C-alpha cells in the first residue's frame, strides 16, 4: 500500500520550498523503495527551485543521498531489503551504444522509477534527477541504488551521490591526474574541493586552489591544496605558471561553469595539458577561444559528466578509502539539518557559508 511521508517540494519558480505530505507507491518491476537516512543540499536542487533545469513543477527536491532499501519489485536482484545504498542518478542501462562499446560511465539511456510519487491530492511530482530524496522515503529505479559498506555514516556516504563524486571523478577519471603532476582547480566549493581531494589521492605534487574567497581557500588546504591564489587580486594564470616552473599546470579543472574562468583555466595549462570542465554553465553562456592556441597547445579540452563515474565501481571504492582514513568525506559536511531547514540551507549555500548542509532524517 502507498506510504505517506514528509518531503521538501518546490511548487513554483523562485518560491521558497514547502514541507508537504508525499505519497510514495510500493515498488513495482525494476523499482526500489528506499528509507532515506541523509541527503546533501546541492546547487542542483537550487537550480530546480529556480526553474533552471526545467519547468516541470512541482519538484520533489533532493538527490545526493544514502539510505536503506526497504522493499524491491519482484524482478529486482541487484539489491535487497536491508541493503545500505548510495543513490545515483545514472542508472546504467547496459544496452545503449555507450554501454555496448564498453563505456557504461557515459550511458545515454539511464532510467528512473516508472511509477510517480505524488502530493496528497494526487498531483504528480517531478523528482530531482529522478531521485527526490528530501523525503523520509523515495521510490527509484533499482539501478539507482549502489550498495556500499554499511559502516560508513549516511551523512558522508550520500555525498558521493552527486557533488563530491563529480569533483573526485573530474580529477581521477576525466582528468586522469597522475603521480607527480601539477593540478589547478578553479572554484573551491564542494565540487572544487573534491577535485582537490581527488588530485591529492592520485598523487599530484603541486595542487593550486583558485577562488575569490579567502575562507574557501583556507578550506581548500584541508583537502590537499599546496598553493592558493585569490584571483580577485592576483592573476591566476601568472601565479600558476610561477609555481610550476613557468609551464602551467598539467591538469586544470574548472569547477564553476563561468566562461571567463574557463578561459583562465585554458591559459593556465601546460603544453599538451588537459582542461576539465565540471562546473555547469548556464544555457545562455558562450565562450570564445583563440583557435590557434587550441591547436598549438595540444592536449585535451574535456567535459566531466558526473565525474565520468561508474557508481558500481566508484562508490564502494571511495567508501573503502574513507574507512581507511585516506578520503575525509566528513570534512565536506559543514552542518547537519532537518527537512525544515532546507530553505535556510539554500541561502547559506548562496552566501558561500557552507560546503555542504546535510539533511538527516
Buried (B, 14 or more C-beta within 10 A) or exposed (E): EEBEBBBBBBBEEEEEBEBBEBBBBBBBEBBBBBBBBBBBBBBBBBBBBEBBBEEEBBBBBBBBBBBBBBBBBEEBEBBBEEBBBBBBBBBBBEEBEBBEEEBBBBBEEBBBBBBBBBBEEEBEBBBBBBBBBBBBBBBBBBBBBBBBEBEBBBBBBBBBBBBBBBBBBBBBBBBBBEEEBBBBBBBBBBBBBBBBBBBBBBEBEBBBBBBBBEEBBBBBBEBBBBBBBBBEEEBBBEBBBBBBEEEBBBBBBBBBBBBEBBBBBBBBBBEEBBBBBBBBBEEEEEEEEEEEEEEEBEBBBBBBBBBBBBBBEBBBBBBBBBBEEEBBBEBBBBBEBEBEBBBEBBEBBEEBEBBBBBBBB
